[in-house]
Amino acid sequence: MLAQILIVEDDPHLGPLLRDYLSADYQVHHAPTLRDAQAWLGTHSPQLVLLDLNLPDGDGLDLVQALRQYSSTPVLVLSARTGVQERVAGLNAGPTTTSPSRSPCPNSTPGLPRCCAAPPPGRA
């Protein structure tokens, strides 16, 4: 079975691009809103979450904080937020790492196999 990745990205071009690019090697679900991501996470345990912070219905950091209540799933934040204070605040919320890059294919994907090799984290 392929490892599951959740992409939380509202950009109508970037979200599908990431989904299509990663679908060759992973089972990928694309959620364009915070609400869609929360609903999907209620019934699934992905091995990795790729997360935009600027979502139309909320801040992606809220999703990280909620996820950290029951899971240690790695979170890679992909966001246009590039300020040092914003990135530090983001890391303090609990994501595994942040990237200011808005074009993550293909240079930011080498770490994905390592993140997705572990079995899905259990819910506490």
Secondary structure as GFF3:
##gff-version 3
##sequence-region A 1 124
A	DSSP	beta_strand	4	8	.	.	.	ID=ss1
A	DSSP	alpha_helix	14	22	.	.	.	ID=ss2
A	DSSP	beta_strand	27	31	.	.	.	ID=ss3
A	DSSP	alpha_helix	34	41	.	.	.	ID=ss4
A	DSSP	beta_strand	48	51	.	.	.	ID=ss5
A	DSSP	beta_strand	54	55	.	.	.	ID=ss6
A	DSSP	beta_strand	58	59	.	.	.	ID=ss7
A	DSSP	alpha_helix	60	67	.	.	.	ID=ss8
A	DSSP	beta_strand	75	78	.	.	.	ID=ss9
A	DSSP	alpha_helix	84	93	.	.	.	ID=ss10
A	DSSP	beta_strand	97	99	.	.	.	ID=ss11
A	DSSP	alpha_helix	112	117	.	.	.	ID=ss12
###
